[in-house]
Amino acid sequence: MNQSILDSEKLHLAELLEVIQRCVYFLDASSRKLTWPLTKECLETRKKDVALFEAMAAINERFAKLQDTLGAAMRHACILAGEPTDSFLKVLSFYEKTGVLESVASWQLCRMARNLAAHDYDIEYAEFADHFNSLQTLTPLLYRSAVRFINYCREALGIEPKQADFSTEFMSIVKTKQADASGVIK
C-alpha cells in the first residue's frame, strides 16, 4: 500500500514536469507572434488588432501557468525529497541553495509580474507595453529555472516528465533563450 502511494506521488510529479515543458512550448509560441519590444505607439495603432491582443492574453495566461505549475512541482518534489514545505519561502530557499533558482528575489519578481498579469487591466498603452516587455524579459529566467528543476528531479529523485512529447522542443527553446540572454548557451 505505501509503495502504491509513493508511486502515485512520483507519477504526479512526472505529470507536472510534462506540464512545465508544455507551458514553455506554448509560451514561446505565443511570444514569437509578437515583435519585441512592444511600444505605446504600436499598441495605440493596433488597438483593434484581435490577433495581437489574443497573443498578449495568451502570454499573460501562459506566463502565470508556467510559474504556478513550476511552484506546485517544486513543492511536490520537496515533499518527495523529504525537505521542509511548511512555508513556500523554505521551498524557494531550498531551490536557491541547490541552484535551481537564481535567487528567491528573482522568483518573487516573476511572481509580482505574474500577479499583475492576472489582475491588471490597464488602458494606458505605455504601461501595458511596459508590463508585457517585463514579462518578455523575465521569461528566460523562468525557462532557466524550469530546465534546472527538471534536471534536479532527474538527478536527485530519478523522475522524468511522464511523456517526452515536448522534451526536444523544450530543450531547444531553453537553449535558444539562454543563448539570447548571454550570447553563450549554458
C-alpha positions as protocol buffer text, in pm:
chain_id: "A"
residue {
  index: 1
  type: MET
  ca { x: 0 y: 0 z: 0 }
}
residue {
  index: 2
  type: ASN
  ca { x: 273 y: 253 z: 94 }
}
residue {
  index: 3
  type: GLN
  ca { x: 467 y: 179 z: -227 }
}
residue {
  index: 4
  type: SER
  ca { x: 150 y: 245 z: -423 }
}
residue {
  index: 5
  type: ILE
  ca { x: 113 y: 588 z: -260 }
}
residue {
  index: 6
  type: LEU
  ca { x: 478 y: 670 z: -329 }
}
residue {
  index: 7
  type: ASP
  ca { x: 444 y: 558 z: -691 }
}
residue {
  index: 8
  type: SER
  ca { x: 132 y: 772 z: -726 }
}
residue {
  index: 9
  type: GLU
  ca { x: 315 y: 1078 z: -591 }
}
residue {
  index: 10
  type: LYS
  ca { x: 610 y: 1020 z: -824 }
}
residue {
  index: 11
  type: LEU
  ca { x: 370 y: 987 z: -1117 }
}
residue {
  index: 12
  type: HIS
  ca { x: 207 y: 1315 z: -1019 }
}
residue {
  index: 13
  type: LEU
  ca { x: 545 y: 1490 z: -1023 }
}
residue {
  index: 14
  type: ALA
  ca { x: 625 y: 1334 z: -1362 }
}
residue {
  index: 15
  type: GLU
  ca { x: 296 y: 1474 z: -1494 }
}
residue {
  index: 16
  type: LEU
  ca { x: 381 y: 1820 z: -1354 }
}
residue {
  index: 17
  type: LEU
  ca { x: 720 y: 1806 z: -1527 }
}
residue {
  index: 18
  type: GLU
  ca { x: 546 y: 1735 z: -1855 }
}
residue {
  index: 19
  type: VAL
  ca { x: 310 y: 2028 z: -1796 }
}
residue {
  index: 20
  type: ILE
  ca { x: 610 y: 2256 z: -1732 }
}
residue {
  index: 21
  type: GLN
  ca { x: 759 y: 2158 z: -2067 }
}
residue {
  index: 22
  type: ARG
  ca { x: 425 y: 2213 z: -2239 }
}
residue {
  index: 23
  type: CYS
  ca { x: 389 y: 2558 z: -2074 }
}
residue {
  index: 24
  type: VAL
  ca { x: 732 y: 2661 z: -2205 }
}
residue {
  index: 25
  type: TYR
  ca { x: 645 y: 2535 z: -2552 }
}
residue {
  index: 26
  type: PHE
  ca { x: 320 y: 2732 z: -2576 }
}
residue {
  index: 27
  type: LEU
  ca { x: 452 y: 3046 z: -2403 }
}
residue {
  index: 28
  type: ASP
  ca { x: 737 y: 3055 z: -2652 }
}
residue {
  index: 29
  type: ALA
  ca { x: 495 y: 3005 z: -2943 }
}
residue {
  index: 30
  type: SER
  ca { x: 281 y: 3297 z: -2827 }
}
residue {
  index: 31
  type: SER
  ca { x: 584 y: 3519 z: -2767 }
}
residue {
  index: 32
  type: ARG
  ca { x: 710 y: 3456 z: -3120 }
}
residue {
  index: 33
  type: LYS
  ca { x: 387 y: 3603 z: -3260 }
}
residue {
  index: 34
  type: LEU
  ca { x: 485 y: 3950 z: -3138 }
}
residue {
  index: 35
  type: THR
  ca { x: 758 y: 4193 z: -3233 }
}
residue {
  index: 36
  type: TRP
  ca { x: 955 y: 4290 z: -2924 }
}
residue {
  index: 37
  type: PRO
  ca { x: 979 y: 4526 z: -2750 }
}
residue {
  index: 38
  type: LEU
  ca { x: 619 y: 4640 z: -2759 }
}
residue {
  index: 39
  type: THR
  ca { x: 566 y: 5015 z: -2770 }
}
residue {
  index: 40
  type: LYS
  ca { x: 289 y: 5250 z: -2673 }
}
residue {
  index: 41
  type: GLU
  ca { x: 263 y: 5360 z: -3035 }
}
residue {
  index: 42
  type: CYS
  ca { x: 228 y: 5004 z: -3162 }
}
residue {
  index: 43
  type: LEU
  ca { x: -50 y: 4925 z: -2915 }
}
residue {
  index: 44
  type: GLU
  ca { x: -234 y: 5251 z: -2986 }
}
residue {
  index: 45
  type: THR
  ca { x: -210 y: 5199 z: -3361 }
}
residue {
  index: 46
  type: ARG
  ca { x: -321 y: 4836 z: -3340 }
}
residue {
  index: 47
  type: LYS
  ca { x: -575 y: 4872 z: -3056 }
}
residue {
  index: 48
  type: LYS
  ca { x: -837 y: 4676 z: -3253 }
}
residue {
  index: 49
  type: ASP
  ca { x: -598 y: 4405 z: -3373 }
}
residue {
  index: 50
  type: VAL
  ca { x: -759 y: 4090 z: -3237 }
}
residue {
  index: 51
  type: ALA
  ca { x: -461 y: 3866 z: -3320 }
}
residue {
  index: 52
  type: LEU
  ca { x: -221 y: 4097 z: -3135 }
}
residue {
  index: 53
  type: PHE
  ca { x: -434 y: 4116 z: -2821 }
}
residue {
  index: 54
  type: GLU
  ca { x: -511 y: 3743 z: -2827 }
}
residue {
  index: 55
  type: ALA
  ca { x: -137 y: 3672 z: -2838 }
}
residue {
  index: 56
  type: MET
  ca { x: -82 y: 3911 z: -2549 }
}
residue {
  index: 57
  type: ALA
  ca { x: -362 y: 3748 z: -2347 }
}
residue {
  index: 58
  type: ALA
  ca { x: -207 y: 3408 z: -2416 }
}
residue {
  index: 59
  type: ILE
  ca { x: 131 y: 3533 z: -2293 }
}
residue {
  index: 60
  type: ASN
  ca { x: -29 y: 3659 z: -1970 }
}
residue {
  index: 61
  type: GLU
  ca { x: -203 y: 3328 z: -1915 }
}
residue {
  index: 62
  type: ARG
  ca { x: 92 y: 3108 z: -2008 }
}
residue {
  index: 63
  type: PHE
  ca { x: 348 y: 3302 z: -1805 }
}
residue {
  index: 64
  type: ALA
  ca { x: 120 y: 3267 z: -1500 }
}
residue {
  index: 65
  type: LYS
  ca { x: 54 y: 2898 z: -1570 }
}
residue {
  index: 66
  type: LEU
  ca { x: 426 y: 2826 z: -1606 }
}
residue {
  index: 67
  type: GLN
  ca { x: 513 y: 2990 z: -1277 }
}
residue {
  index: 68
  type: ASP
  ca { x: 217 y: 2836 z: -1094 }
}
residue {
  index: 69
  type: THR
  ca { x: 295 y: 2488 z: -1223 }
}
residue {
  index: 70
  type: LEU
  ca { x: 666 y: 2524 z: -1152 }
}
residue {
  index: 71
  type: GLY
  ca { x: 586 y: 2635 z: -797 }
}
residue {
  index: 72
  type: ALA
  ca { x: 349 y: 2343 z: -738 }
}
residue {
  index: 73
  type: ALA
  ca { x: 602 y: 2097 z: -880 }
}
residue {
  index: 74
  type: MET
  ca { x: 885 y: 2240 z: -667 }
}
residue {
  index: 75
  type: ARG
  ca { x: 677 y: 2198 z: -351 }
}
residue {
  index: 76
  type: HIS
  ca { x: 581 y: 1844 z: -454 }
}
residue {
  index: 77
  type: ALA
  ca { x: 943 y: 1749 z: -525 }
}
residue {
  index: 78
  type: CYS
  ca { x: 1047 y: 1886 z: -185 }
}
residue {
  index: 79
  type: ILE
  ca { x: 794 y: 1657 z: -21 }
}
residue {
  index: 80
  type: LEU
  ca { x: 934 y: 1359 z: -212 }
}
residue {
  index: 81
  type: ALA
  ca { x: 1289 y: 1464 z: -117 }
}
residue {
  index: 82
  type: GLY
  ca { x: 1195 y: 1496 z: 250 }
}
residue {
  index: 83
  type: GLU
  ca { x: 1262 y: 1871 z: 257 }
}
residue {
  index: 84
  type: PRO
  ca { x: 1057 y: 2119 z: 463 }
}
residue {
  index: 85
  type: THR
  ca { x: 748 y: 2253 z: 287 }
}
residue {
  index: 86
  type: ASP
  ca { x: 565 y: 2424 z: 572 }
}
residue {
  index: 87
  type: SER
  ca { x: 625 y: 2761 z: 402 }
}
residue {
  index: 88
  type: PHE
  ca { x: 687 y: 2830 z: 37 }
}
residue {
  index: 89
  type: LEU
  ca { x: 977 y: 3054 z: 133 }
}
residue {
  index: 90
  type: LYS
  ca { x: 1154 y: 2743 z: 267 }
}
residue {
  index: 91
  type: VAL
  ca { x: 1086 y: 2569 z: -64 }
}
residue {
  index: 92
  type: LEU
  ca { x: 1228 y: 2865 z: -256 }
}
residue {
  index: 93
  type: SER
  ca { x: 1532 y: 2882 z: -27 }
}
residue {
  index: 94
  type: PHE
  ca { x: 1599 y: 2513 z: -82 }
}
residue {
  index: 95
  type: TYR
  ca { x: 1591 y: 2556 z: -459 }
}
residue {
  index: 96
  type: GLU
  ca { x: 1810 y: 2865 z: -442 }
}
residue {
  index: 97
  type: LYS
  ca { x: 2068 y: 2661 z: -247 }
}
residue {
  index: 98
  type: THR
  ca { x: 2053 y: 2377 z: -500 }
}
residue {
  index: 99
  type: GLY
  ca { x: 2096 y: 2620 z: -791 }
}
residue {
  index: 100
  type: VAL
  ca { x: 1753 y: 2561 z: -944 }
}
residue {
  index: 101
  type: LEU
  ca { x: 1657 y: 2922 z: -877 }
}
residue {
  index: 102
  type: GLU
  ca { x: 1894 y: 3208 z: -942 }
}
residue {
  index: 103
  type: SER
  ca { x: 1759 y: 3372 z: -626 }
}
residue {
  index: 104
  type: VAL
  ca { x: 1448 y: 3390 z: -412 }
}
residue {
  index: 105
  type: ALA
  ca { x: 1423 y: 3756 z: -513 }
}
residue {
  index: 106
  type: SER
  ca { x: 1416 y: 3668 z: -884 }
}
residue {
  index: 107
  type: TRP
  ca { x: 1131 y: 3422 z: -821 }
}
residue {
  index: 108
  type: GLN
  ca { x: 943 y: 3688 z: -625 }
}
residue {
  index: 109
  type: LEU
  ca { x: 995 y: 3939 z: -908 }
}
residue {
  index: 110
  type: CYS
  ca { x: 842 y: 3691 z: -1152 }
}
residue {
  index: 111
  type: ARG
  ca { x: 559 y: 3636 z: -904 }
}
residue {
  index: 112
  type: MET
  ca { x: 483 y: 4007 z: -884 }
}
residue {
  index: 113
  type: ALA
  ca { x: 479 y: 4026 z: -1265 }
}
residue {
  index: 114
  type: ARG
  ca { x: 257 y: 3717 z: -1275 }
}
residue {
  index: 115
  type: ASN
  ca { x: 14 y: 3877 z: -1029 }
}
residue {
  index: 116
  type: LEU
  ca { x: -2 y: 4192 z: -1239 }
}
residue {
  index: 117
  type: ALA
  ca { x: -63 y: 3975 z: -1544 }
}
residue {
  index: 118
  type: ALA
  ca { x: -362 y: 3820 z: -1373 }
}
residue {
  index: 119
  type: HIS
  ca { x: -512 y: 4137 z: -1228 }
}
residue {
  index: 120
  type: ASP
  ca { x: -405 y: 4443 z: -1428 }
}
residue {
  index: 121
  type: TYR
  ca { x: -644 y: 4564 z: -1695 }
}
residue {
  index: 122
  type: ASP
  ca { x: -473 y: 4895 z: -1767 }
}
residue {
  index: 123
  type: ILE
  ca { x: -574 y: 5102 z: -2068 }
}
residue {
  index: 124
  type: GLU
  ca { x: -261 y: 5316 z: -2062 }
}
residue {
  index: 125
  type: TYR
  ca { x: -78 y: 5177 z: -2361 }
}
residue {
  index: 126
  type: ALA
  ca { x: 267 y: 5279 z: -2230 }
}
residue {
  index: 127
  type: GLU
  ca { x: 208 y: 5086 z: -1905 }
}
residue {
  index: 128
  type: PHE
  ca { x: 56 y: 4797 z: -2096 }
}
residue {
  index: 129
  type: ALA
  ca { x: 365 y: 4779 z: -2319 }
}
residue {
  index: 130
  type: ASP
  ca { x: 596 y: 4801 z: -2015 }
}
residue {
  index: 131
  type: HIS
  ca { x: 411 y: 4515 z: -1848 }
}
residue {
  index: 132
  type: PHE
  ca { x: 448 y: 4284 z: -2147 }
}
residue {
  index: 133
  type: ASN
  ca { x: 808 y: 4386 z: -2205 }
}
residue {
  index: 134
  type: SER
  ca { x: 874 y: 4294 z: -1840 }
}
residue {
  index: 135
  type: LEU
  ca { x: 715 y: 3953 z: -1892 }
}
residue {
  index: 136
  type: GLN
  ca { x: 932 y: 3904 z: -2201 }
}
residue {
  index: 137
  type: THR
  ca { x: 1244 y: 4000 z: -2004 }
}
residue {
  index: 138
  type: LEU
  ca { x: 1155 y: 3766 z: -1714 }
}
residue {
  index: 139
  type: THR
  ca { x: 1052 y: 3467 z: -1927 }
}
residue {
  index: 140
  type: PRO
  ca { x: 1409 y: 3337 z: -1984 }
}
residue {
  index: 141
  type: LEU
  ca { x: 1458 y: 3336 z: -1606 }
}
residue {
  index: 142
  type: LEU
  ca { x: 1157 y: 3105 z: -1568 }
}
residue {
  index: 143
  type: TYR
  ca { x: 1285 y: 2889 z: -1854 }
}
residue {
  index: 144
  type: ARG
  ca { x: 1625 y: 2851 z: -1686 }
}
residue {
  index: 145
  type: SER
  ca { x: 1458 y: 2762 z: -1356 }
}
residue {
  index: 146
  type: ALA
  ca { x: 1237 y: 2509 z: -1536 }
}
residue {
  index: 147
  type: VAL
  ca { x: 1527 y: 2327 z: -1702 }
}
residue {
  index: 148
  type: ARG
  ca { x: 1731 y: 2327 z: -1381 }
}
residue {
  index: 149
  type: PHE
  ca { x: 1432 y: 2194 z: -1190 }
}
residue {
  index: 150
  type: ILE
  ca { x: 1370 y: 1915 z: -1440 }
}
residue {
  index: 151
  type: ASN
  ca { x: 1740 y: 1826 z: -1419 }
}
residue {
  index: 152
  type: TYR
  ca { x: 1718 y: 1827 z: -1038 }
}
residue {
  index: 153
  type: CYS
  ca { x: 1419 y: 1590 z: -1047 }
}
residue {
  index: 154
  type: ARG
  ca { x: 1604 y: 1354 z: -1283 }
}
residue {
  index: 155
  type: GLU
  ca { x: 1930 y: 1357 z: -1088 }
}
residue {
  index: 156
  type: ALA
  ca { x: 1806 y: 1372 z: -727 }
}
residue {
  index: 157
  type: LEU
  ca { x: 1476 y: 1187 z: -750 }
}
residue {
  index: 158
  type: GLY
  ca { x: 1506 y: 977 z: -1066 }
}
residue {
  index: 159
  type: ILE
  ca { x: 1187 y: 1132 z: -1204 }
}
residue {
  index: 160
  type: GLU
  ca { x: 1146 y: 1247 z: -1566 }
}
residue {
  index: 161
  type: PRO
  ca { x: 849 y: 1407 z: -1744 }
}
residue {
  index: 162
  type: LYS
  ca { x: 573 y: 1148 z: -1783 }
}
residue {
  index: 163
  type: GLN
  ca { x: 594 y: 1163 z: -2162 }
}
residue {
  index: 164
  type: ALA
  ca { x: 868 y: 1307 z: -2377 }
}
residue {
  index: 165
  type: ASP
  ca { x: 628 y: 1470 z: -2625 }
}
residue {
  index: 166
  type: PHE
  ca { x: 761 y: 1820 z: -2553 }
}
residue {
  index: 167
  type: SER
  ca { x: 1115 y: 1735 z: -2437 }
}
residue {
  index: 168
  type: THR
  ca { x: 1301 y: 1807 z: -2761 }
}
residue {
  index: 169
  type: GLU
  ca { x: 1124 y: 2137 z: -2822 }
}
residue {
  index: 170
  type: PHE
  ca { x: 1161 y: 2234 z: -2455 }
}
residue {
  index: 171
  type: MET
  ca { x: 1538 y: 2186 z: -2464 }
}
residue {
  index: 172
  type: SER
  ca { x: 1566 y: 2374 z: -2793 }
}
residue {
  index: 173
  type: ILE
  ca { x: 1368 y: 2670 z: -2658 }
}
residue {
  index: 174
  type: VAL
  ca { x: 1563 y: 2682 z: -2333 }
}
residue {
  index: 175
  type: LYS
  ca { x: 1898 y: 2667 z: -2513 }
}
residue {
  index: 176
  type: THR
  ca { x: 1791 y: 2940 z: -2755 }
}
residue {
  index: 177
  type: LYS
  ca { x: 1672 y: 3168 z: -2476 }
}
residue {
  index: 178
  type: GLN
  ca { x: 1992 y: 3114 z: -2278 }
}
residue {
  index: 179
  type: ALA
  ca { x: 2196 y: 3200 z: -2586 }
}
residue {
  index: 180
  type: ASP
  ca { x: 1979 y: 3509 z: -2645 }
}
residue {
  index: 181
  type: ALA
  ca { x: 2028 y: 3628 z: -2287 }
}
residue {
  index: 182
  type: SER
  ca { x: 2404 y: 3583 z: -2260 }
}
residue {
  index: 183
  type: GLY
  ca { x: 2540 y: 3501 z: -2604 }
}
residue {
  index: 184
  type: VAL
  ca { x: 2653 y: 3164 z: -2470 }
}
residue {
  index: 185
  type: ILE
  ca { x: 2448 y: 2852 z: -2414 }
}
residue {
  index: 186
  type: LYS
  ca { x: 2488 y: 2744 z: -2053 }
}
